[in-house]
Amino acid sequence: MRSDILTIYNQYGFLAKANLDGFISTLDDCVTNDEKVTFIAPGKHDSKGIWSITNERIIFIGVNHIPVSFPFSQIQKVERKKPFFGNFKLFFWFNGTEIDMKIDDNKNLMAAFDIVSENCEKQAEIINKHKTGNEKYQDYIQEQEQNTKDELLRFAKDYLDTDEKEIMSIKGYYEAKFLGFDSALDGILIATNKRLFFCGYKTIGIHTESFSYKNISSFEMGEGLTGYTITFYAMENKISMKYIQDKKIKEFVQEVRQRIENSSVTVFSTTNIDTADQIKKFAELRDAGILTDEEFQAKKKQLLGI
């Protein structure tokens, strides 16, 4: 176990550790070498789990053991609210969406507020350096996204064929179902010369899925407050990828749509070639006297669907 995680873990008592034990190993696996863990506490999001804070992001790990990340670069603000009854509540805004950071212990909640606020202030300083134009700030966000994309592309190459090449790729959160729970996997969707390929992070290791262009239909793009969304159907299964911030999203969609269209043309052309070859073979049988001309014409009409 990492020393920073172990130090925080050892500060808890025996009973509190019991609430962390099922999630600590997952946290240990998902944190990168460049990150430093500064906070861990039991809490809730879409299920029971733990909240953790590093120098780069907020992480929630629930009962499905799939980490959900909220990078500080995409958090707009953080607020601590006191309801009429009960303890304080902590909220932050991630890509325009309000997230309720439910932490069981009020002391831990206050500590989390201070840490998140400090990191958000650091991000604000970075943003202020890019105030000469919105495009420069977007470039900063894209640079962070690109680092993740590059890492996942290196992983993806192990799963691609030797003659397969990446044409374009985008990063987002891929909607999937694990152990009966709906989850969003941080990953990339790759358009290759052969297929559409997903590669993303799971609890331990990498999760991949493959979609043949000829089996994809209704490839659609939407735009909302939290970024772009891609939705398509493959073998009657609905596939979605959301929270996409990539500037080249429209080019990616156009590229995939063109390859889907080309795959249907290829299938049609191949069918025509097969039909022509069969007619030619039956013509040779007719010329050899094995088939009569009437039999040949009947077979020809059958193959042509006349």
Buried (B, 14 or more C-beta within 10 A) or exposed (E): EBEBBEEBBEEBEEEBEEBBEBBBBBBBBBBEEEBBBBBBBBBBBEEBBBBBBBBBBBBBBBEBBBBBBBBBBBBBEBEBEEEEEEBEBBBBBBBEEEBEBBBBBEEBBBBBBEBBBBBBEEBEEEBEEBEEEEEEBEEBBBEBBBEBBEBBBEBBEEEBEEEBEBEBBBBBBBBBEBEEBEBBBBBBBBBBEBBBBBBBBBBEEBBBBBBEBBBBEEBEBEEEEBBBBBBBBBEEEEBBBBBBBBEEBEEBBBBBBEBBEEBEEEEEEEEEEEBEEBBEEBBEEBEEEEBEEEEBBEBBEEBEEE
